[in-house]
Amino acid sequence: MRILVAGTGFTGSRILTALRKSGHEVLGLNRRGEGSGILAGDVLVPESLKKLKTLPAFDLLISTLSGSGQRDPERYRSIYVDGPRRMMDQMIWRGAPQVWMLGSTGVYGVGDGRWVDETTPAEPVHRTGQVQVDAEQALQAHCDQTCVLRLSGLYGPGRTRLIRQALRKRPFLKPELWANQIHADDVAGLVAFLVDRETAPPTRLLVSDCQPAPRKEIFEWVRKEMNLPEGLYDEDHPVRAGADRGNKRVDSSKMQALGYKLKYPGFRDGLGELMGNF
């Protein structure tokens, strides 16, 4: 297949590499055009995307666009909601347009620890979650063949939030919350797996490992592995209220049923490899 990967950051770069290893012809897109086989283009500057019209026809667009560093709410929204459409409209397609997008399980506003799956209504409680929902709806309204991969907490080399939290002297905020994670290498492996399948992917798929765990369990395991004393759970810390981003368990059984074998099925597998850097 001839594929455009839009966004070559933490996850997009891994997806691009995995697809090339799988034998596909892959072009990347980022704002500066940095890297081998990478085109310069900014979805906030539609004029910069016109060069897509001069390229050979594509089979698939994979959007890994991220607005995480964007402080302007309107620009943030424009990246997610308008970005995929702006690229699609400039691309030449070999057949019917096919677009996949990386989304987030943050669209679920669940706070009581219950399980969520692909059938759970998306009812975000934060602005960023609502933008993700709007982006999914905009994509599906503009394209008939779509796949939204709703990712849980991303981690991997260079992104080790739970380990860093576990190693703090104080405080451990809300240790009772459930943590749902997916290693970035497994995201890339899953995307390559789905591209290589003969059948079309589901229109929506939750992407998470097999073992949601309370943060307290993860914190205690990390500190034990590193021969550190038990941490302090400071329930009265003034920033505690801001630490609540929902509380849920992500059911990834639909993803697992497709046949992809996770390299890091649980937090011990993935975090264990990363602790040597601390």
Stockholm file with secondary structure:
# STOCKHOLM 1.0

chainA/1-278         MRILVAGTGFTGSRILTALRKSGHEVLGLNRRGEGSGILAGDVLVPESLKKLKTLPAFDLLISTLSGSGQRDPERYRSIYVDGPRRMMDQMIWRGAPQVWMLGSTGVYGVGDGRWVDETTPAEPVHRTGQVQVDAEQALQAHCDQTCVLRLSGLYGPGRTRLIRQALRKRPFLKPELWANQIHADDVAGLVAFLVDRETAPPTRLLVSDCQPAPRKEIFEWVRKEMNLPEGLYDEDHPVRAGADRGNKRVDSSKMQALGYKLKYPGFRDGLGELMGNF
#=GR chainA/1-278 SS CEEEEECCSTTHHHHHHHHHHTTCEEEEEESSCCSTTEEECCTTSGGGGGGGGGSCCBSEEEECCCCTTCCCHHHHHIIIIIHHHHHHHHCCBSSSCEEEEEEEGGGCCCCSCCEECTTSCCCCSSHHHHHHHHHHHHHHHHCSEEEEEEECEEEBTTBCHHHHHHTCSSCCCCTTSEECEEEHHHHHHHHHHHHHSSSCCCSEEEECCSCCEEHHHHHHHHHHHTTCCCCCCCTTCTTGGGGCCCCCEECCHHHHHTTCCCSCCSHHHHHHHHGGGC
#=GC SS_cons         CEEEEECCSTTHHHHHHHHHHTTCEEEEEESSCCSTTEEECCTTSGGGGGGGGGSCCBSEEEECCCCTTCCCHHHHHIIIIIHHHHHHHHCCBSSSCEEEEEEEGGGCCCCSCCEECTTSCCCCSSHHHHHHHHHHHHHHHHCSEEEEEEECEEEBTTBCHHHHHHTCSSCCCCTTSEECEEEHHHHHHHHHHHHHSSSCCCSEEEECCSCCEEHHHHHHHHHHHTTCCCCCCCTTCTTGGGGCCCCCEECCHHHHHTTCCCSCCSHHHHHHHHGGGC
//
